[in-house]
């Protein structure tokens, strides 16, 4: 699962989809709550910072997945 804080999600969706804040919040609220998604996830990638940080998170999870299936 790729995770970003709610404020970051809202900002990104507004910019990407040209929606207003109320529309974005309505969309987010219609989904499974983030805490439930996190609890159901085996691997979590944090996408709350820079592209460089995201790349390091992807690499970290990639290693974890490979190790889980190789051993």
VOGU-3710 file (C-alpha; in Angstrom, 3 decimals, decimal comma):
1> xxxxxxxxxx> 0,000/0,000/0,000  1,214/3,489/-0,769  0,284/5,914/1,985  0,216/9,696/2,253  -1,238/11,760/5,092  -4,804/12,972/4,562  -3,767/16,611/4,051  -1,288/15,545/1,386  -3,905/13,349/-0,297  -6,379/16,218/-0,416
11> xxxxxxxxxx> -3,843/18,656/-1,853  -2,648/16,208/-4,510  -6,145/15,225/-5,649  -7,240/18,869/-5,873  -4,228/19,605/-8,081  -4,503/16,433/-10,164  -8,268/16,281/-10,722  -9,166/19,964/-10,492  -11,768/19,266/-7,784  -12,675/21,443/-4,848
21> xxxxxxxxxx> -11,824/20,415/-1,295  -15,361/19,253/-0,441  -15,440/16,936/-3,466  -12,086/15,445/-2,563  -13,073/14,899/1,064  -16,303/13,251/-0,068  -14,307/10,855/-2,277  -11,870/10,019/0,511  -14,677/9,513/3,014  -16,420/7,070/0,658
31> xxxxxxxxxx> -13,407/4,760/0,800  -12,273/2,306/3,439  -10,665/4,332/6,264  -6,900/4,638/5,942  -6,312/3,002/9,345  -8,153/-0,099/8,155  -6,194/-0,147/4,912  -2,939/0,139/6,852  -3,937/-2,684/9,191  -4,699/-4,933/6,207
41> xxxxxxxxxx> -1,436/-4,166/4,415  1,671/-6,293/4,578  3,946/-3,664/3,057  3,484/0,092/3,330  5,253/2,716/1,254  5,196/6,215/2,737  4,613/8,854/0,075  4,637/11,971/2,196  7,884/13,638/1,270  10,188/14,067/-1,710
51> xxxxxxxxxx> 10,570/11,909/-4,787  13,962/10,796/-3,459  12,344/9,637/-0,213  9,628/7,803/-2,178  12,275/6,054/-4,261  14,057/4,904/-1,091  10,743/3,621/0,306  10,061/1,661/-2,887  13,542/0,159/-2,726  13,085/-0,753/0,951
61> xxxxxxxxxx> 9,788/-2,520/0,319  11,153/-4,185/-2,812  13,962/-5,707/-0,741  11,506/-6,819/1,948  9,287/-8,516/-0,639  12,210/-10,277/-2,298  13,491/-11,483/1,075  10,032/-12,734/2,056  9,715/-14,864/-1,064  13,305/-16,027/-1,448
71> x> 13,650/-17,410/2,085
//
